[in-house]
C-alpha cells in the first residue's frame, strides 16, 4: 500500500518482512578464494560466499571500499579473483534491515493517552520506511517515543499521509486500539478533512467527485481515475478563488469518504484543478511552494476504548501559510 493523500485504506495487522530481528552492526569476514572459484568476478564470488546478501548490496559494499585484499581496496565489482587469494569484506546490513529502529525524532503531539496518539505530521516526513527512505520516518520516531509499539504491526500506524502532505494522523498504542481503529477506518467512521490550494478557479458551489481510482495504465507510479478502479468519493467545498500575478488559483476544503492512494490529488486533477506544487498530477511549483499544497486539517473519531467522540484541528503548516494568505482573503 502506498502513501495516500488522505489516509489510505486501513493498514491491517500482521506485517511481513519487517526485519526487526536482524543484526545492527557489521561483521568482518576474511575468506580465501577456492580453486574452483578462480577467475570469477569479485561480486559473483562474494554472492556465493555471503549468500544472505543480494548481489546488488554486495556491489554497494565494493563501491564503498569495504572489500580489501592484502591491505588494498578492491574497487571494481568486475575484477577477477584468484585461487588462494585472501579477501576481507565488511558485511554491513542492508538499509532495510536497519530500518525498523527507534530514532529520537521530535513529534508535534496534539493528544496522547494510554491507547492512542494524535500527531501533526510535517511535510517531508515519510510515514513508513520504504525504498529510498529507510530512516527518519514516523515509524522510527514512534519506536523511540513508545518502545512497546514495537509489538504492534507498523508500530501502531493505521493510516498514512504522503511524504509531502502535512497534517493530522492517529496512531494506536495498544493492540485493542489498533484493531478498533482499523475497523473504524474500514467502516468509514473516521472523519477526515483537508485543505488544498489548486491551479484554476473552482466552482462557486460545493461539489463531489465520485470516480473510481486505480493504477495509471501508462505510469505505474501514478494513480488515475480508471474504469474498474476502487470506488472513491471526495466532497469539495470551495473557499476562495483569485488571480495572483496573472494566474488563477483556488482554495478548497475536502472531505474524504474513502481513502484511496492519492485520492484528493487525483480527483481534483480530474476536474482540471491540480494541486499547486503537485508536479506528478499536473501542478506547478508556484506561490513559493515546491510540494503539493495539501494539509490534513481536521480529524474526527470515536476513541477506540473509551467511546468518547473526539475532534482535532490543525493549524496550517508553516510553509503553506504565505501561499494561503495570497489566495484566501482574511
Helices and strands as residue ranges (DSSP letters): E 27-32, G 35-37, H 42-49, H 55-63, E 67-69, E 72-73, E 86-91, G 96-98, E 109-112, E 116-121, H 138-145, G 147-151, G 153-156, E 166-172, H 175-186, E 191-199, E 207-210, E 213-215, E 223-225, E 233-244, E 247-256, H 263-270, G 279-281, E 294-302, E 309-313, H 318-327
